[in-house]
Amino acid sequence: MRRKLLSWGISGFFAMTALAACNKDKPVVAGEGSEAATSKDGNPFVVDTLNSRIEWKGYKVFKSESTSHFGTIKFESGDVTVKDGKLGSGKFVADMASLTSEDLKDRAADLEKLNSHLKSGDFFEVEKFPTASYEITGVTPSAGGDYNTVLDGNMTVKGISRPVQFKANVSVKDGVVNIATEPKDIAREDFGIAFQAPVQNGLIKNEVTLQINVKALEKK
């Protein structure tokens, strides 16, 4: 059972986390990513942490529903700015202690073992790195397709920052900003998460699929 659970240890994140993403250049220390090209002028909005989350999904070598696990990570805090009705900037901080697997929620013992392993030194080292973040450094309108915006930004996990680009749907209406990114594969090894299960239990893919969903309310 232990080996089986280890093979389930799919690093569902990030969170934040995503990345032309995830290049394999030398990692930089948090805060040393690309310079922000956005403007923080404008009206401030605060992330509604109860109605925002990161969704993750990880796989063994062959992607399929039967060899995957999926779950969520909550946000600790976050803010965005809006100017002339358009998104100007944003930063989202994920609470890594909230990471959990949704597909095991009805199997308490298995859920606890998997969650504990994901938060251990094999994966996210949550005790040492309790948060991860994504800071937007560029907002570009995009015509056509299912997503109206391209977000450039820096994702920081375990003290390592990488440039990440997401396609996203962004709406600003009636004092509410909604951001929903396209599901995107992230290379966990780019963030120092290299754990691998025994071959006989099925190799874990390096890529983890992430999707960020943010609701932010205008600050009164």
C-alpha positions as CSV (number, residue, x, y, z in Angstrom):
1,M,0.0,0.0,0.0
2,R,2.9,2.4,0.8
3,R,4.4,1.9,-2.6
4,K,1.0,2.3,-4.2
5,L,0.4,5.6,-2.4
6,L,3.8,6.9,-3.3
7,S,3.0,6.3,-6.9
8,W,0.0,8.5,-6.4
9,G,2.2,11.3,-5.2
10,I,1.7,13.5,-8.1
11,S,2.8,17.0,-7.4
12,G,-0.4,18.8,-8.1
13,F,0.9,22.1,-8.5
14,F,2.6,24.5,-8.1
15,A,0.4,27.0,-8.1
16,M,0.7,27.8,-8.7
17,T,0.8,27.5,-9.8
18,A,2.7,27.7,-15.2
19,L,5.4,28.2,-17.2
20,A,6.6,29.6,-22.3
21,A,6.3,28.4,-20.1
22,C,8.4,26.5,-17.6
23,N,11.7,27.1,-19.4
24,K,14.7,25.1,-18.2
25,D,17.1,27.9,-17.7
26,K,18.9,28.3,-14.4
27,P,16.2,28.9,-11.7
28,V,16.1,32.3,-10.0
29,V,15.5,33.1,-6.4
30,A,12.0,34.3,-5.6
31,G,11.6,38.0,-6.5
32,E,14.3,37.8,-9.2
33,G,12.0,37.0,-12.1
34,S,11.1,39.2,-15.1
35,E,10.4,42.8,-14.3
36,A,6.7,43.7,-14.0
37,A,5.4,45.2,-17.3
38,T,2.0,45.9,-15.8
39,S,0.7,49.1,-14.2
40,K,-0.6,49.0,-10.6
41,D,-2.4,52.3,-11.2
42,G,-6.1,51.9,-11.0
43,N,-8.8,50.5,-8.7
44,P,-7.7,47.8,-6.2
45,F,-9.5,44.5,-6.0
46,V,-9.0,41.8,-3.3
47,V,-9.2,38.1,-4.1
48,D,-12.2,36.4,-2.6
49,T,-10.3,33.4,-1.1
50,L,-13.5,31.4,-0.4
51,N,-14.4,31.4,-4.1
52,S,-11.0,31.2,-5.7
53,R,-8.7,28.2,-6.1
54,I,-6.1,26.4,-8.1
55,E,-7.1,23.1,-9.7
56,W,-4.4,20.4,-10.3
57,K,-4.3,17.1,-12.0
58,G,-1.3,14.7,-12.2
59,Y,-0.7,11.5,-14.1
60,K,1.4,8.4,-14.4
61,V,3.4,8.1,-17.7
62,F,0.3,7.5,-19.8
63,K,-2.4,10.1,-19.2
64,S,-5.8,8.6,-18.5
65,E,-8.6,9.0,-16.0
66,S,-7.6,5.7,-14.4
67,T,-4.0,6.7,-13.8
68,S,-4.6,10.3,-12.5
69,H,-5.4,12.2,-9.4
70,F,-6.8,15.6,-9.1
71,G,-7.4,18.2,-6.4
72,T,-7.3,21.8,-5.3
73,I,-5.2,24.4,-3.6
74,K,-6.7,27.4,-1.9
75,F,-5.4,31.0,-2.0
76,E,-4.1,32.7,1.2
77,S,-4.4,36.2,-0.3
78,G,-4.2,38.1,-3.6
79,D,-5.0,41.4,-5.3
80,V,-5.5,42.8,-8.7
81,T,-5.9,46.3,-10.2
82,V,-8.3,47.5,-12.8
83,K,-7.9,50.6,-14.9
84,D,-10.5,51.8,-17.5
85,G,-12.4,48.6,-17.1
86,K,-9.4,46.4,-17.9
87,L,-7.1,44.2,-15.8
88,G,-3.9,45.9,-15.0
89,S,-1.9,43.7,-12.6
90,G,-2.3,41.0,-10.0
91,K,-0.6,38.7,-7.6
92,F,-2.0,35.5,-6.0
93,V,-0.5,33.7,-3.0
94,A,-1.4,30.0,-2.6
95,D,-1.7,28.3,0.8
96,M,0.2,25.1,0.2
97,A,-1.1,23.5,3.4
98,S,-4.5,23.5,1.8
99,L,-3.4,21.2,-1.0
100,T,-5.7,18.2,-1.2
101,S,-6.8,15.4,-3.5
102,E,-10.5,15.6,-4.5
103,D,-10.7,12.1,-6.0
104,L,-9.8,10.5,-2.7
105,K,-12.1,12.6,-0.5
106,D,-14.4,9.6,0.3
107,R,-11.4,7.4,1.3
108,A,-10.1,9.2,4.4
109,A,-7.1,7.0,5.1
110,D,-5.8,7.1,1.5
111,L,-6.5,10.8,1.3
112,E,-4.4,11.5,4.5
113,K,-1.5,9.4,3.3
114,L,-1.4,11.1,-0.2
115,N,-1.8,14.6,1.2
116,S,0.9,14.1,3.8
117,H,3.3,12.8,1.1
118,L,2.6,15.7,-1.2
119,K,3.4,18.1,1.6
120,S,6.6,16.3,2.6
121,G,10.2,16.9,1.5
122,D,9.6,14.6,-1.5
123,F,7.4,17.2,-3.0
124,F,6.4,20.7,-1.7
125,E,8.1,20.8,1.7
126,V,5.2,22.8,3.0
127,E,6.7,23.3,6.4
128,K,9.6,25.1,4.9
129,F,7.7,26.7,2.0
130,P,4.2,27.3,3.2
131,T,3.1,29.5,0.2
132,A,3.6,29.6,-3.6
133,S,2.7,32.5,-5.8
134,Y,1.9,33.8,-9.3
135,E,2.5,37.5,-10.1
136,I,1.2,38.9,-13.4
137,T,3.8,40.8,-15.4
138,G,1.9,41.3,-18.6
139,V,-1.7,41.5,-19.8
140,T,-2.3,41.2,-23.5
141,P,-5.8,41.1,-25.1
142,S,-6.3,38.1,-27.4
143,A,-8.8,38.0,-30.2
144,G,-10.6,34.8,-31.2
145,G,-10.6,31.4,-29.6
146,D,-12.0,30.5,-26.2
147,Y,-9.7,32.9,-24.2
148,N,-9.7,36.7,-24.4
149,T,-6.4,37.4,-22.6
150,V,-2.8,36.2,-22.4
151,L,-1.2,36.5,-19.0
152,D,2.5,36.6,-18.6
153,G,3.9,36.2,-15.1
154,N,6.3,34.7,-12.6
155,M,5.4,31.6,-10.7
156,T,7.3,30.8,-7.5
157,V,7.3,27.4,-5.9
158,K,9.7,26.2,-3.2
159,G,11.7,29.5,-3.6
160,I,12.2,29.0,-7.3
161,S,10.7,31.4,-9.8
162,R,9.9,30.7,-13.4
163,P,8.3,32.7,-16.2
164,V,4.8,31.4,-16.9
165,Q,2.3,32.3,-19.6
166,F,-1.4,31.4,-19.4
167,K,-4.3,31.9,-21.8
168,A,-7.2,33.1,-19.7
169,N,-10.8,34.4,-19.8
170,V,-10.9,37.7,-17.9
171,S,-14.0,39.7,-17.1
172,V,-14.5,42.9,-15.2
173,K,-18.1,43.7,-14.4
174,D,-20.1,45.2,-11.5
175,G,-17.2,45.4,-9.1
176,V,-16.1,41.8,-9.7
177,V,-13.0,40.5,-11.6
178,N,-13.1,36.9,-12.8
179,I,-10.0,35.1,-14.1
180,A,-10.1,31.6,-15.4
181,T,-7.0,30.2,-17.1
182,E,-6.8,27.5,-19.6
183,P,-5.6,24.2,-18.2
184,K,-1.8,24.1,-18.7
185,D,0.9,21.4,-18.2
186,I,3.7,22.5,-15.8
187,A,7.0,20.7,-15.5
188,R,7.3,20.0,-11.7
189,E,11.1,19.3,-12.0
190,D,11.6,23.0,-13.0
191,F,10.6,23.8,-9.4
192,G,12.9,21.2,-7.8
193,I,10.2,18.5,-7.4
194,A,11.9,15.4,-8.8
195,F,10.5,12.5,-6.7
196,Q,9.8,9.4,-8.7
197,A,7.9,6.3,-7.7
198,P,9.3,2.8,-8.2
199,V,9.1,1.7,-11.8
200,Q,6.9,-1.3,-11.0
201,N,4.3,1.1,-9.6
202,G,4.2,3.2,-12.7
203,L,6.3,6.3,-13.4
204,I,4.9,9.6,-12.5
205,K,4.8,12.2,-15.3
206,N,6.9,15.3,-14.9
207,E,4.0,17.4,-16.2
208,V,1.2,18.5,-13.9
209,T,-1.9,20.2,-15.3
210,L,-2.9,23.4,-13.5
211,Q,-5.8,25.8,-13.8
212,I,-6.2,29.0,-11.9
213,N,-9.6,30.4,-11.0
214,V,-9.8,33.8,-9.3
215,K,-12.7,35.9,-8.2
216,A,-11.7,39.4,-6.9
217,L,-13.9,42.0,-5.4
218,E,-13.5,45.8,-5.6
219,K,-11.9,47.2,-2.5
220,K,-14.3,49.7,-0.8
